[in-house]
Amino acid sequence: MIEAVIFDMDGVLIDSENHWQRTERNIFAKLGIELTDELLYQTRGLRTEEMVEHWSNRFDLKAVDPEELMNRYDAVMVETMKNDVSMMDGALEAIQFFKEKNLPIALASCSTQDHIDATMERHGLWKYFDLLVSAAENMPGKPHPEVYLKTAEMLSTVPTKCLAIEDSFYGLISAISARMKVVVMPDPVEYDQPRYGAADLKIRSLREINEETFDQLQKI
């Protein structure tokens, strides 16, 4: 029985992945580093700290202050969240679907609290969420399960009675490792990759969240 629903944010509720990648590319271009689309897939879903560490290990960035780089990246994205990022198709309807079932709704994201707050404010989502949890500080990012385990604990429920909705493979592994039921909505270019078959349900759009699919998940 599903007792709570936990949404990831980027790529699930908001169409932000291209904005993250564009900002990442632009910031590193100023350092003389060209990040191709193929390279950018390596850091998708990582926290800012993990992303900067990843490229610092690959390229010679000894002369660059990683904290300054992280702050610059996050500051650009906060403004982008406030002004440019739209919601994913069907996101509000999916939130309302679960709200009408009187299920607690939480957010478990690797984005910073500032990014989360900017998203909630821009799209008027505060009233729908019972809990917002950021893994950006004081816990490992996905695919580690801690953010999902912590969210379930704060919701006063057990992970096996939670439904997580994710888009990335790291997020999928994080939720599975926490022993939650998982709906995954991969990027269209990755949709047919066999690794996403690990989810309990794979969808192309949040508009596929309905009574039929919910009943299907309840029986798993």
WODA-V807173 format. One record per pair of residues at least 24 apart in sequence whose C-alpha atoms are under 10 Angstrom apart, sorted by the first residue. I is the first residue (numbers start at 0). GAP is how many residues later the second one is. D is the distance in Angstrom with one decimal. If there is no record, write none. Layout:
i=I gap=GAP d=D
i=I gap=GAP d=D
This chain:
i=0 gap=159 d=8.6
i=0 gap=160 d=5.9
i=0 gap=161 d=8.4
i=0 gap=162 d=9.6
i=0 gap=214 d=9.9
i=0 gap=216 d=8.7
i=0 gap=217 d=5.5
i=0 gap=218 d=7.7
i=0 gap=219 d=8.7
i=1 gap=101 d=8.4
i=1 gap=157 d=9.7
i=1 gap=158 d=8.2
i=1 gap=159 d=4.8
i=1 gap=160 d=5.6
i=1 gap=161 d=6.4
i=1 gap=178 d=9.6
i=1 gap=179 d=8.5
i=1 gap=212 d=9.2
i=1 gap=213 d=10.0
i=1 gap=215 d=8.2
i=1 gap=216 d=6.3
i=1 gap=217 d=9.6
i=1 gap=218 d=9.9
i=2 gap=98 d=10.0
i=2 gap=99 d=9.3
i=2 gap=100 d=6.2
i=2 gap=101 d=7.3
i=2 gap=102 d=9.5
i=2 gap=149 d=10.0
i=2 gap=152 d=9.5
i=2 gap=153 d=10.0
i=2 gap=154 d=7.3
i=2 gap=155 d=8.7
i=2 gap=156 d=9.4
i=2 gap=157 d=9.2
i=2 gap=158 d=5.4
i=2 gap=159 d=5.9
i=2 gap=160 d=8.0
i=2 gap=215 d=10.0
i=3 gap=94 d=8.8
i=3 gap=98 d=9.1
i=3 gap=99 d=5.4
i=3 gap=100 d=5.0
i=3 gap=101 d=6.1
i=3 gap=102 d=7.8
i=3 gap=148 d=8.2
i=3 gap=151 d=7.8
i=3 gap=152 d=9.7
i=3 gap=153 d=7.7
i=3 gap=154 d=9.3
i=3 gap=155 d=9.1
i=3 gap=156 d=9.9
i=3 gap=157 d=6.8
i=3 gap=158 d=4.9
i=3 gap=159 d=6.3
i=3 gap=160 d=8.7
i=4 gap=90 d=9.2
i=4 gap=93 d=7.5
i=4 gap=94 d=9.4
i=4 gap=98 d=6.9
i=4 gap=99 d=6.4
i=4 gap=100 d=5.0
i=4 gap=101 d=6.3
i=4 gap=102 d=8.5
i=4 gap=124 d=10.0
i=4 gap=147 d=9.5
i=4 gap=150 d=9.9
i=4 gap=156 d=8.9
i=4 gap=157 d=5.7
i=4 gap=158 d=4.8
i=4 gap=159 d=6.0
i=4 gap=160 d=7.8
i=4 gap=175 d=9.9
i=4 gap=176 d=9.6
i=4 gap=177 d=9.9
i=5 gap=98 d=8.5
i=5 gap=99 d=5.9
i=5 gap=100 d=4.7
i=5 gap=101 d=5.4
i=5 gap=102 d=6.5
i=5 gap=103 d=9.6
i=5 gap=123 d=9.5
i=5 gap=125 d=9.1
i=5 gap=126 d=9.4
i=5 gap=127 d=9.9
i=5 gap=142 d=8.2
i=5 gap=145 d=8.1
i=5 gap=146 d=8.6
i=5 gap=149 d=10.0
i=5 gap=156 d=7.1
i=5 gap=157 d=6.1
i=5 gap=158 d=4.7
i=5 gap=159 d=6.3
i=5 gap=160 d=8.9
i=5 gap=169 d=9.7
i=5 gap=174 d=9.7
i=5 gap=176 d=9.5
i=6 gap=88 d=8.9
i=6 gap=98 d=7.6
i=6 gap=99 d=6.2
i=6 gap=100 d=4.9
i=6 gap=101 d=6.2
i=6 gap=102 d=8.0
i=6 gap=122 d=9.8
i=6 gap=125 d=9.6
i=6 gap=156 d=8.4
i=6 gap=157 d=5.9
i=6 gap=158 d=5.0
i=6 gap=159 d=6.8
i=6 gap=160 d=9.8
i=6 gap=176 d=9.7
i=7 gap=98 d=8.8
i=7 gap=99 d=5.9
i=7 gap=100 d=5.3
i=7 gap=101 d=5.4
i=7 gap=102 d=8.4
i=7 gap=103 d=9.6
i=7 gap=125 d=9.9
i=7 gap=140 d=9.9
i=7 gap=156 d=7.5
i=7 gap=157 d=6.1
i=7 gap=158 d=5.5
i=7 gap=159 d=7.7
i=7 gap=160 d=9.4
i=7 gap=163 d=7.9
i=8 gap=78 d=9.8
i=8 gap=79 d=9.9
i=8 gap=98 d=6.9
i=8 gap=99 d=7.3
i=8 gap=100 d=5.8
i=8 gap=101 d=8.5
i=8 gap=102 d=8.0
i=8 gap=106 d=9.8
i=8 gap=107 d=8.0
i=8 gap=110 d=8.8
i=8 gap=156 d=9.1
i=8 gap=157 d=8.2
i=8 gap=158 d=9.1
i=9 gap=35 d=8.3
i=9 gap=75 d=10.0
i=9 gap=77 d=9.5
i=9 gap=78 d=9.3
i=9 gap=99 d=7.7
i=9 gap=100 d=8.8
i=9 gap=101 d=8.0
i=9 gap=105 d=9.9
i=9 gap=106 d=9.6
i=9 gap=109 d=9.8
i=9 gap=156 d=8.9
i=9 gap=157 d=8.1
i=9 gap=158 d=9.3
i=10 gap=34 d=9.3
i=10 gap=76 d=9.1
i=10 gap=77 d=7.4
i=10 gap=155 d=8.0
i=10 gap=156 d=6.0
i=10 gap=157 d=8.0
i=10 gap=174 d=8.3
i=10 gap=175 d=8.4
i=10 gap=176 d=7.8
i=11 gap=75 d=8.5
i=11 gap=76 d=6.6
i=11 gap=77 d=9.3
i=11 gap=78 d=9.8
i=11 gap=79 d=7.4
i=11 gap=153 d=7.4
i=11 gap=154 d=6.3
i=11 gap=155 d=6.0
i=11 gap=156 d=9.2
i=11 gap=172 d=8.9
i=11 gap=173 d=7.2
i=11 gap=174 d=9.0
i=11 gap=175 d=9.7
i=11 gap=193 d=9.1
i=11 gap=194 d=8.0
i=12 gap=73 d=8.8
i=12 gap=74 d=5.8
i=12 gap=75 d=5.4
i=12 gap=76 d=8.4
i=12 gap=77 d=8.6
i=12 gap=78 d=5.4
i=12 gap=79 d=7.9
i=12 gap=81 d=9.3
i=12 gap=82 d=9.1
i=12 gap=94 d=9.7
i=12 gap=106 d=9.3
i=12 gap=152 d=9.5
i=12 gap=153 d=9.5
i=12 gap=154 d=9.7
i=12 gap=193 d=8.9
i=13 gap=67 d=9.1
i=13 gap=71 d=6.7
i=13 gap=72 d=5.8
i=13 gap=73 d=4.1
i=13 gap=74 d=4.9
i=13 gap=75 d=8.7
i=13 gap=77 d=7.8
i=13 gap=105 d=8.0
i=13 gap=109 d=9.5
i=14 gap=66 d=9.9
i=14 gap=69 d=9.7
i=14 gap=70 d=6.2
i=14 gap=71 d=5.7
i=14 gap=72 d=5.7
i=14 gap=73 d=5.3
i=14 gap=74 d=8.7
i=15 gap=61 d=9.4
i=15 gap=64 d=8.9
i=15 gap=65 d=7.9
i=15 gap=68 d=8.9
i=15 gap=69 d=5.9
i=15 gap=70 d=7.5
i=15 gap=71 d=8.5
i=15 gap=72 d=8.9
i=16 gap=27 d=8.0
i=16 gap=28 d=8.8
i=16 gap=68 d=9.5
i=16 gap=170 d=9.4
i=17 gap=67 d=9.6
i=18 gap=57 d=9.9
i=18 gap=58 d=7.7
i=18 gap=61 d=7.6
i=18 gap=62 d=8.9
i=18 gap=65 d=8.8
i=18 gap=66 d=7.7
i=19 gap=24 d=8.7
i=19 gap=25 d=9.7
i=19 gap=53 d=8.9
i=19 gap=54 d=9.5
i=19 gap=56 d=9.4
i=19 gap=57 d=7.1
i=19 gap=60 d=9.1
i=19 gap=61 d=9.9
i=22 gap=49 d=9.8
i=22 gap=50 d=6.9
i=22 gap=51 d=9.3
i=22 gap=53 d=7.4
i=22 gap=54 d=7.4
i=22 gap=57 d=9.4
i=23 gap=24 d=9.6
i=23 gap=27 d=9.0
i=23 gap=28 d=9.4
i=23 gap=49 d=7.1
i=23 gap=50 d=9.9
i=23 gap=52 d=9.9
i=23 gap=53 d=9.7
i=25 gap=47 d=9.5
i=26 gap=42 d=8.1
i=26 gap=43 d=9.9
i=26 gap=45 d=8.2
i=26 gap=46 d=7.1
i=26 gap=49 d=9.7
i=27 gap=24 d=9.7
i=27 gap=27 d=9.1
i=27 gap=41 d=9.1
i=27 gap=45 d=9.8
i=30 gap=30 d=8.6
i=30 gap=33 d=8.8
i=32 gap=26 d=8.1
i=32 gap=27 d=9.7
i=32 gap=28 d=10.0
i=43 gap=124 d=7.8
i=43 gap=125 d=9.3
i=43 gap=126 d=8.7
i=44 gap=64 d=9.3
i=44 gap=65 d=7.4
i=44 gap=66 d=9.0
i=44 gap=96 d=8.7
i=44 gap=97 d=7.4
i=44 gap=98 d=8.9
i=44 gap=122 d=9.2
i=44 gap=123 d=6.6
i=44 gap=124 d=8.5
i=44 gap=125 d=6.8
i=44 gap=126 d=7.4
i=45 gap=64 d=7.1
i=45 gap=65 d=8.8
i=45 gap=90 d=9.5
i=45 gap=95 d=6.8
i=45 gap=96 d=7.1
i=45 gap=97 d=8.9
i=45 gap=124 d=8.4
i=45 gap=125 d=9.7
i=46 gap=62 d=9.3
i=46 gap=63 d=5.5
i=46 gap=64 d=6.5
i=46 gap=65 d=8.4
i=46 gap=88 d=8.0
i=46 gap=89 d=6.1
i=46 gap=90 d=9.2
i=46 gap=93 d=8.9
i=46 gap=94 d=6.3
i=46 gap=95 d=8.3
i=47 gap=25 d=7.8
i=47 gap=26 d=7.5
i=47 gap=62 d=8.5
i=47 gap=63 d=7.9
i=47 gap=64 d=8.7
i=47 gap=88 d=7.7
i=47 gap=93 d=9.8
i=48 gap=87 d=8.1
i=48 gap=88 d=9.3
i=48 gap=92 d=9.6
i=49 gap=86 d=9.6
i=49 gap=90 d=9.4
i=49 gap=91 d=8.2
i=73 gap=37 d=9.1
i=73 gap=38 d=8.1
i=73 gap=40 d=8.7
i=73 gap=41 d=8.0
i=74 gap=39 d=9.1
i=74 gap=40 d=9.1
i=76 gap=34 d=10.0
i=76 gap=37 d=9.5
i=76 gap=38 d=7.2
i=76 gap=41 d=9.6
i=77 gap=34 d=9.1
i=77 gap=35 d=9.8
i=77 gap=36 d=6.6
i=77 gap=37 d=5.3
i=77 gap=38 d=8.8
i=77 gap=39 d=9.0
i=77 gap=40 d=6.5
i=77 gap=41 d=8.7
i=78 gap=35 d=9.9
i=78 gap=36 d=8.7
i=78 gap=39 d=8.0
i=79 gap=35 d=9.2
i=79 gap=38 d=9.0
i=79 gap=39 d=9.6
i=80 gap=33 d=9.5
i=80 gap=34 d=6.6
i=80 gap=35 d=8.6
i=80 gap=36 d=9.2
i=80 gap=37 d=5.8
i=80 gap=38 d=5.8
i=80 gap=39 d=9.5
i=80 gap=40 d=9.5
i=80 gap=41 d=7.6
i=80 gap=42 d=9.9
i=81 gap=33 d=8.5
i=81 gap=35 d=9.1
i=81 gap=36 d=5.3
i=81 gap=37 d=6.5
i=81 gap=38 d=9.2
i=81 gap=39 d=7.7
i=81 gap=40 d=5.7
i=81 gap=41 d=9.1
i=82 gap=35 d=9.0
i=82 gap=36 d=9.4
i=82 gap=39 d=7.5
i=83 gap=38 d=9.4
i=84 gap=34 d=8.2
i=84 gap=37 d=8.8
i=84 gap=38 d=9.5
i=85 gap=33 d=9.2
i=85 gap=36 d=9.0
i=85 gap=37 d=8.2
i=86 gap=32 d=9.1
i=86 gap=35 d=9.7
i=86 gap=36 d=7.6
i=87 gap=117 d=8.5
i=87 gap=118 d=8.0
i=87 gap=119 d=10.0
i=88 gap=116 d=7.0
i=88 gap=117 d=6.8
i=88 gap=118 d=7.4
i=89 gap=115 d=7.0
i=89 gap=116 d=5.0
i=89 gap=117 d=4.9
i=89 gap=118 d=8.5
i=89 gap=119 d=8.7
i=90 gap=114 d=8.7
i=90 gap=115 d=5.9
i=90 gap=116 d=7.7
i=90 gap=118 d=9.5
i=91 gap=31 d=9.3
i=91 gap=33 d=8.6
i=91 gap=36 d=9.5
i=91 gap=114 d=9.0
i=91 gap=115 d=9.6
i=92 gap=113 d=8.1
i=92 gap=114 d=7.4
i=92 gap=116 d=8.7
i=92 gap=117 d=9.6
i=93 gap=111 d=10.0
i=93 gap=112 d=6.2
i=93 gap=113 d=6.9
i=93 gap=114 d=8.7
i=93 gap=115 d=6.1
i=93 gap=116 d=8.0
i=94 gap=30 d=9.3
i=94 gap=33 d=7.2
i=94 gap=34 d=8.8
i=94 gap=111 d=9.4
i=94 gap=114 d=9.5
i=95 gap=32 d=7.7
i=96 gap=112 d=8.0
i=96 gap=113 d=7.5
i=96 gap=114 d=8.9
i=96 gap=117 d=9.9
i=97 gap=30 d=9.6
i=97 gap=111 d=9.3
i=97 gap=112 d=9.4
i=97 gap=116 d=9.5
i=98 gap=29 d=7.1
i=98 gap=30 d=8.9
i=102 gap=27 d=9.5
i=103 gap=24 d=8.9
i=103 gap=25 d=7.5
i=103 gap=26 d=6.1
i=103 gap=27 d=8.3
i=103 gap=51 d=7.6
i=103 gap=58 d=9.7
i=104 gap=24 d=5.2
i=104 gap=25 d=5.5
i=104 gap=26 d=6.9
i=104 gap=27 d=9.0
i=104 gap=50 d=9.0
i=104 gap=57 d=9.9
i=104 gap=58 d=9.8
i=105 gap=24 d=5.7
i=105 gap=25 d=4.6
i=105 gap=26 d=5.7
i=105 gap=27 d=7.6
i=105 gap=42 d=10.0
i=105 gap=45 d=7.5
i=105 gap=46 d=8.9
i=105 gap=48 d=9.6
i=105 gap=49 d=8.1
i=105 gap=58 d=9.4
i=106 gap=24 d=6.3
i=106 gap=25 d=4.8
i=106 gap=26 d=5.9
i=106 gap=27 d=8.1
i=106 gap=40 d=9.8
i=106 gap=41 d=9.4
i=106 gap=44 d=8.1
i=106 gap=57 d=9.3
i=106 gap=58 d=9.6
i=107 gap=24 d=6.4
i=107 gap=25 d=4.9
i=107 gap=26 d=6.1
i=107 gap=27 d=7.4
i=107 gap=39 d=6.3
i=107 gap=40 d=6.5
i=107 gap=41 d=9.8
i=107 gap=42 d=9.1
i=107 gap=43 d=6.8
i=107 gap=44 d=9.8
i=107 gap=56 d=8.9
i=107 gap=57 d=9.7
i=107 gap=58 d=9.8
i=107 gap=63 d=9.8
i=108 gap=24 d=6.4
i=108 gap=25 d=5.1
i=108 gap=26 d=6.1
i=108 gap=27 d=7.9
i=108 gap=32 d=8.7
i=108 gap=33 d=8.8
i=108 gap=38 d=7.7
i=108 gap=39 d=9.1
i=108 gap=57 d=9.9
i=108 gap=62 d=9.1
i=109 gap=24 d=5.6
i=109 gap=25 d=4.7
i=109 gap=26 d=5.2
i=109 gap=27 d=8.7
i=109 gap=29 d=9.5
i=109 gap=30 d=8.9
i=109 gap=31 d=6.0
i=109 gap=32 d=7.2
i=109 gap=37 d=8.3
i=109 gap=61 d=9.5
i=110 gap=24 d=6.9
i=110 gap=25 d=5.8
i=110 gap=26 d=9.4
i=110 gap=30 d=9.5
i=111 gap=24 d=5.1
i=111 gap=25 d=7.6
i=112 gap=24 d=9.1
i=129 gap=25 d=8.4
i=130 gap=24 d=7.6
i=140 gap=29 d=9.1
i=140 gap=30 d=9.2
i=140 gap=33 d=8.8
i=141 gap=26 d=9.6
i=141 gap=27 d=9.3
i=141 gap=28 d=5.6
i=141 gap=29 d=5.7
i=141 gap=30 d=8.7
i=141 gap=31 d=7.8
i=141 gap=32 d=5.5
i=141 gap=33 d=8.7
i=142 gap=25 d=9.6
i=142 gap=26 d=8.1
i=142 gap=27 d=4.5
i=142 gap=28 d=5.7
i=142 gap=29 d=7.6
i=142 gap=30 d=5.5
i=142 gap=31 d=4.3
i=142 gap=32 d=8.0
i=142 gap=33 d=9.3
i=142 gap=34 d=8.3
i=143 gap=26 d=8.3
i=143 gap=27 d=8.6
i=143 gap=29 d=7.8
i=143 gap=30 d=5.2
i=143 gap=31 d=8.6
i=143 gap=32 d=10.0
i=143 gap=33 d=7.6
i=143 gap=34 d=8.7
i=144 gap=25 d=9.8
i=144 gap=26 d=8.7
i=144 gap=27 d=9.7
i=144 gap=28 d=7.8
i=144 gap=29 d=4.4
i=144 gap=30 d=6.1
i=144 gap=31 d=7.9
i=144 gap=32 d=5.7
i=144 gap=33 d=5.3
i=144 gap=34 d=9.0
i=144 gap=35 d=10.0
i=145 gap=28 d=7.9
i=145 gap=29 d=9.2
i=145 gap=31 d=9.1
i=145 gap=32 d=7.6
i=146 gap=27 d=8.2
i=146 gap=28 d=8.9
i=146 gap=31 d=9.0
i=147 gap=26 d=7.3
i=147 gap=27 d=6.3
i=147 gap=28 d=9.5
i=147 gap=29 d=9.0
i=147 gap=30 d=6.3
i=147 gap=31 d=9.3
i=147 gap=32 d=8.5
i=148 gap=25 d=9.4
i=148 gap=26 d=8.6
i=148 gap=28 d=9.3
i=148 gap=29 d=6.0
i=148 gap=30 d=9.0
i=148 gap=31 d=9.2
i=149 gap=28 d=9.7
i=151 gap=26 d=9.3
i=151 gap=28 d=9.5
i=160 gap=57 d=9.5
i=162 gap=37 d=9.8
i=162 gap=51 d=10.0
i=162 gap=54 d=8.5
i=162 gap=55 d=9.5
i=163 gap=35 d=10.0
i=164 gap=34 d=9.8
i=164 gap=36 d=9.5
i=164 gap=37 d=9.8
i=164 gap=41 d=9.4
i=165 gap=33 d=9.4
i=165 gap=36 d=9.7
i=166 gap=24 d=9.8
i=166 gap=29 d=9.4
i=166 gap=35 d=9.4
i=166 gap=36 d=9.5
i=166 gap=37 d=9.8
i=167 gap=28 d=8.8
i=168 gap=26 d=7.7
i=168 gap=27 d=6.9
i=168 gap=29 d=9.5
i=168 gap=30 d=9.7
i=171 gap=24 d=7.8
i=171 gap=26 d=8.0
i=171 gap=27 d=7.0
i=172 gap=25 d=8.5
i=172 gap=26 d=8.9
i=174 gap=24 d=9.4
i=175 gap=24 d=9.5
i=180 gap=36 d=7.6
i=180 gap=37 d=9.2
i=180 gap=39 d=8.1
i=181 gap=35 d=8.8
i=182 gap=26 d=9.4
i=182 gap=30 d=9.9
i=182 gap=34 d=8.8
